[in-house]
């Protein structure tokens, strides 16, 4: 007696719902993602096992490269523009609307105030221009240093809720970090976050 052959049914899966889900997820991530701006200098932060997160809004980031140059930046364009405009007004530097717009698009600013106008004229070459500059930390005639003025202006603009975050390179000289923290302490700015690269405890 011959075997009865069972007819195999074709397997067909409708992938339309899966495609819809993929498009929705892609759209969601595109709308909620924050694009990171290029900083003036590349900083390789030291490793740490701390998992404390740095706030994402109303933060003044102080960037310090391996050569000890200091840069500052706010977390959004409006605050960055207000900070740069405030410093320009304080130092008598006239800025055009275009220069302020350039400042708003910058991740960090790190130049002597006398070079601020020239730096902001660079537009696409701003990072290249200021990479070898840095904000002076030396005080003149007993007055606050330019670095302290930047921090104070940011504090005045954004209130007591503003947080400070220090992002220093692993190779930054200790004396530079010590001087920077000393200047912050002189302003009664004793609370700040240290941005580090997360590493596992097994690496210690």
C-alpha contacts under 8 A as a table, 3 or more apart, distances in Angstrom:
res1	aa1	res2	aa2	distance
14	X	17	X	7.29
15	X	18	X	5.18
15	X	19	X	6.21
16	X	19	X	5.11
16	X	20	X	6.26
17	X	20	X	5.02
17	X	21	X	6.28
18	X	21	X	5.11
18	X	22	X	6.27
19	X	22	X	5.08
19	X	23	X	6.25
20	X	23	X	5.22
20	X	24	X	6.20
21	X	24	X	5.08
21	X	25	X	6.14
22	X	25	X	5.16
22	X	26	X	6.10
23	X	26	X	5.09
23	X	27	X	6.07
24	X	27	X	5.12
24	X	28	X	6.09
25	X	28	X	5.02
25	X	29	X	6.26
26	X	29	X	5.33
26	X	30	X	6.19
27	X	30	X	5.13
27	X	31	X	6.19
28	X	31	X	5.29
28	X	32	X	6.16
29	X	32	X	5.21
29	X	33	X	5.67
30	X	33	X	5.53
37	X	106	X	7.30
37	X	107	X	5.54
38	X	107	X	6.37
39	X	42	X	6.85
39	X	106	X	7.80
39	X	107	X	5.42
39	X	108	X	6.06
39	X	127	X	6.94
40	X	71	X	7.99
40	X	107	X	7.51
40	X	108	X	6.46
40	X	109	X	7.69
40	X	110	X	8.00
40	X	126	X	7.77
40	X	127	X	4.29
40	X	128	X	6.88
40	X	130	X	6.68
40	X	131	X	5.41
41	X	65	X	6.74
41	X	127	X	7.39
41	X	131	X	5.79
42	X	65	X	7.21
43	X	63	X	8.00
43	X	64	X	7.58
43	X	65	X	5.74
43	X	66	X	7.30
43	X	167	X	7.75
43	X	168	X	6.74
43	X	169	X	4.92
43	X	170	X	7.89
44	X	168	X	7.67
44	X	169	X	4.94
44	X	170	X	5.96
45	X	167	X	6.88
45	X	168	X	6.00
45	X	169	X	4.74
45	X	170	X	5.11
45	X	195	X	7.14
45	X	196	X	5.16
45	X	197	X	5.77
46	X	169	X	6.75
46	X	170	X	4.66
46	X	196	X	5.43
46	X	197	X	5.90
47	X	196	X	5.56
47	X	197	X	4.54
47	X	198	X	5.63
47	X	199	X	5.62
48	X	196	X	5.91
48	X	197	X	6.00
48	X	198	X	5.22
48	X	199	X	5.58
49	X	198	X	5.68
49	X	199	X	5.39
49	X	200	X	6.06
49	X	201	X	6.15
50	X	198	X	6.98
51	X	198	X	7.29
54	X	165	X	7.37
54	X	193	X	6.60
54	X	195	X	7.43
55	X	58	X	7.72
55	X	59	X	6.89
55	X	163	X	7.60
56	X	59	X	6.89
56	X	75	X	7.17
57	X	75	X	5.98
57	X	76	X	7.83
58	X	74	X	7.27
58	X	75	X	6.26
58	X	158	X	7.16
58	X	161	X	7.38
58	X	162	X	5.07
58	X	163	X	6.49
59	X	74	X	5.94
59	X	75	X	5.75
59	X	162	X	5.56
59	X	163	X	4.77
59	X	164	X	5.77
59	X	165	X	6.88
60	X	72	X	6.89
60	X	73	X	5.81
60	X	74	X	4.84
60	X	75	X	6.87
60	X	151	X	7.86
60	X	154	X	7.16
60	X	162	X	7.17
60	X	163	X	6.25
60	X	164	X	5.01
60	X	165	X	6.19
61	X	72	X	5.63
61	X	73	X	5.26
61	X	74	X	6.25
61	X	75	X	7.78
61	X	164	X	6.05
61	X	165	X	4.75
61	X	166	X	5.87
61	X	167	X	6.99
62	X	70	X	6.94
62	X	71	X	5.89
62	X	72	X	4.67
62	X	73	X	6.76
62	X	164	X	7.41
62	X	165	X	6.05
62	X	166	X	4.76
62	X	167	X	5.99
62	X	168	X	7.97
63	X	70	X	5.61
63	X	71	X	4.95
63	X	72	X	5.95
63	X	73	X	8.00
63	X	166	X	6.13
63	X	167	X	4.85
63	X	168	X	5.80
64	X	67	X	7.95
64	X	68	X	5.80
64	X	69	X	5.51
64	X	70	X	4.58
64	X	71	X	6.41
64	X	166	X	7.74
64	X	167	X	6.26
64	X	168	X	4.56
64	X	169	X	6.33
64	X	172	X	7.13
65	X	68	X	5.36
65	X	69	X	5.50
65	X	70	X	6.81
65	X	168	X	6.04
65	X	169	X	5.25
65	X	171	X	7.86
65	X	172	X	6.11
66	X	69	X	7.51
66	X	168	X	7.60
66	X	169	X	5.27
66	X	170	X	7.08
66	X	171	X	4.86
66	X	172	X	4.03
66	X	173	X	7.00
67	X	171	X	7.89
67	X	172	X	6.08
67	X	173	X	7.26
68	X	172	X	5.74
68	X	173	X	6.52
68	X	176	X	5.79
68	X	177	X	8.00
69	X	110	X	7.88
69	X	132	X	7.75
69	X	133	X	6.91
69	X	134	X	4.61
69	X	135	X	6.89
70	X	110	X	6.15
70	X	134	X	4.86
70	X	135	X	5.33
70	X	136	X	7.71
71	X	108	X	5.88
71	X	109	X	5.37
71	X	110	X	4.11
71	X	111	X	7.68
71	X	134	X	5.87
71	X	135	X	6.14
72	X	108	X	5.12
72	X	109	X	5.45
72	X	110	X	6.39
72	X	150	X	7.78
73	X	80	X	6.56
73	X	106	X	7.89
73	X	107	X	5.75
73	X	108	X	4.21
73	X	109	X	6.26
74	X	77	X	7.45
74	X	79	X	6.07
74	X	80	X	5.09
74	X	107	X	7.43
74	X	108	X	7.50
75	X	79	X	7.22
75	X	80	X	7.36
76	X	79	X	5.66
76	X	80	X	6.22
76	X	104	X	7.83
77	X	80	X	4.98
77	X	81	X	6.01
77	X	103	X	7.90
77	X	104	X	4.36
77	X	105	X	6.08
77	X	106	X	7.80
78	X	81	X	5.18
78	X	82	X	6.25
78	X	104	X	6.39
79	X	82	X	5.10
79	X	83	X	6.10
79	X	104	X	7.86
79	X	158	X	7.99
80	X	83	X	5.12
80	X	84	X	6.26
80	X	103	X	6.73
80	X	104	X	5.36
80	X	106	X	7.89
81	X	84	X	5.30
81	X	85	X	6.01
81	X	100	X	5.96
81	X	101	X	7.18
81	X	103	X	5.73
81	X	104	X	4.67
82	X	85	X	5.12
82	X	86	X	5.91
82	X	157	X	7.51
83	X	86	X	5.16
83	X	87	X	6.29
83	X	150	X	7.65
83	X	153	X	6.47
83	X	154	X	5.86
83	X	157	X	7.18
84	X	87	X	5.20
84	X	88	X	6.11
84	X	100	X	7.47
84	X	103	X	6.81
85	X	88	X	5.00
85	X	89	X	6.16
85	X	95	X	7.52
85	X	100	X	6.97
86	X	89	X	5.17
86	X	90	X	6.23
86	X	153	X	6.80
87	X	90	X	5.02
87	X	91	X	6.21
87	X	149	X	7.68
87	X	150	X	6.90
87	X	153	X	6.89
88	X	91	X	5.27
88	X	92	X	5.83
88	X	93	X	4.63
88	X	94	X	6.63
88	X	95	X	7.18
88	X	113	X	7.60
88	X	116	X	7.97
89	X	92	X	5.08
89	X	93	X	6.07
89	X	94	X	7.32
90	X	93	X	7.76
91	X	113	X	7.18
93	X	113	X	7.89
93	X	114	X	7.72
93	X	116	X	7.82
93	X	117	X	7.21
94	X	117	X	7.60
95	X	99	X	5.90
95	X	100	X	6.60
95	X	117	X	6.62
96	X	99	X	5.16
96	X	100	X	6.42
97	X	100	X	5.18
97	X	101	X	6.26
98	X	101	X	5.05
98	X	102	X	6.27
99	X	102	X	4.99
99	X	103	X	6.29
99	X	117	X	7.39
99	X	120	X	5.21
99	X	121	X	6.29
100	X	103	X	4.96
100	X	104	X	6.23
100	X	120	X	7.72
101	X	104	X	5.00
101	X	105	X	6.42
102	X	105	X	5.23
102	X	106	X	6.43
102	X	120	X	6.06
102	X	121	X	7.94
102	X	123	X	5.83
103	X	106	X	5.16
103	X	109	X	7.75
103	X	120	X	6.59
106	X	109	X	7.05
109	X	130	X	7.56
110	X	130	X	6.06
110	X	131	X	7.78
110	X	133	X	6.41
110	X	134	X	4.34
110	X	135	X	4.93
111	X	115	X	6.19
111	X	116	X	6.24
111	X	119	X	7.60
111	X	130	X	6.05
111	X	133	X	5.31
111	X	134	X	4.81
111	X	135	X	4.94
111	X	136	X	7.69
112	X	115	X	5.40
112	X	116	X	6.55
112	X	133	X	7.33
112	X	134	X	6.88
112	X	135	X	5.46
112	X	136	X	6.28
112	X	146	X	7.71
113	X	116	X	5.02
113	X	146	X	7.69
114	X	117	X	7.39
115	X	118	X	5.34
115	X	119	X	6.08
116	X	119	X	5.10
116	X	120	X	6.23
117	X	120	X	5.27
117	X	121	X	6.34
118	X	121	X	5.17
118	X	122	X	6.92
119	X	122	X	5.53
119	X	123	X	7.91
119	X	126	X	5.92
119	X	129	X	6.43
119	X	130	X	6.83
120	X	123	X	6.02
120	X	126	X	6.53
121	X	126	X	7.77
122	X	125	X	5.02
122	X	126	X	4.95
122	X	129	X	7.29
123	X	126	X	5.39
124	X	127	X	7.70
125	X	128	X	5.24
125	X	129	X	6.13
126	X	129	X	5.07
126	X	130	X	6.23
127	X	130	X	5.36
127	X	131	X	5.75
128	X	131	X	5.35
128	X	132	X	7.90
129	X	132	X	7.05
129	X	133	X	7.74
130	X	133	X	4.97
130	X	134	X	6.80
131	X	134	X	7.27
135	X	146	X	6.64
135	X	147	X	5.92
136	X	145	X	6.87
136	X	146	X	5.80
136	X	147	X	6.12
137	X	145	X	5.30
137	X	146	X	6.18
137	X	147	X	5.34
137	X	148	X	7.53
137	X	180	X	7.50
138	X	145	X	5.35
138	X	146	X	7.53
139	X	142	X	6.08
139	X	143	X	5.64
139	X	144	X	5.42
139	X	145	X	4.13
139	X	146	X	7.38
140	X	143	X	5.55
140	X	144	X	7.34
140	X	145	X	6.94
144	X	147	X	7.99
144	X	148	X	5.88
144	X	149	X	6.48
145	X	148	X	5.16
145	X	149	X	6.28
146	X	149	X	4.89
146	X	150	X	6.26
147	X	150	X	5.21
147	X	151	X	6.48
148	X	151	X	5.13
148	X	152	X	6.03
148	X	183	X	6.80
148	X	184	X	7.15
148	X	187	X	7.59
149	X	152	X	5.01
149	X	153	X	5.94
150	X	153	X	5.19
150	X	154	X	6.20
151	X	154	X	5.16
151	X	155	X	6.18
152	X	155	X	4.98
152	X	156	X	6.05
153	X	156	X	5.05
153	X	157	X	6.07
154	X	157	X	5.16
154	X	158	X	6.03
155	X	158	X	5.29
155	X	159	X	5.38
155	X	160	X	6.75
155	X	162	X	6.66
156	X	159	X	5.68
158	X	161	X	7.15
158	X	162	X	5.87
159	X	162	X	5.94
163	X	191	X	8.00
163	X	192	X	6.61
163	X	193	X	7.87
164	X	191	X	7.26
164	X	192	X	4.74
164	X	193	X	6.21
165	X	192	X	5.40
165	X	193	X	4.46
165	X	194	X	5.77
165	X	195	X	6.65
166	X	192	X	7.01
166	X	193	X	6.06
166	X	194	X	4.93
166	X	195	X	5.98
167	X	194	X	6.16
167	X	195	X	4.96
167	X	196	X	7.23
168	X	172	X	6.54
168	X	195	X	7.50
169	X	172	X	5.20
172	X	176	X	7.05
172	X	177	X	7.34
173	X	176	X	5.45
173	X	177	X	6.83
174	X	177	X	5.24
174	X	178	X	6.11
175	X	178	X	4.98
175	X	179	X	6.05
176	X	179	X	5.20
176	X	180	X	6.16
177	X	180	X	5.11
177	X	181	X	6.13
178	X	181	X	5.25
178	X	182	X	6.01
179	X	182	X	4.94
179	X	183	X	6.19
180	X	183	X	5.22
180	X	184	X	6.37
181	X	184	X	4.99
181	X	185	X	6.14
182	X	185	X	5.04
182	X	186	X	6.22
183	X	186	X	5.05
183	X	187	X	6.64
184	X	187	X	5.22
184	X	188	X	6.47
184	X	189	X	5.00
184	X	190	X	6.71
185	X	188	X	4.80
185	X	189	X	5.21
185	X	190	X	5.52
186	X	189	X	7.39
189	X	192	X	7.75
199	X	203	X	6.84
200	X	203	X	5.66
200	X	204	X	7.75
201	X	204	X	5.66
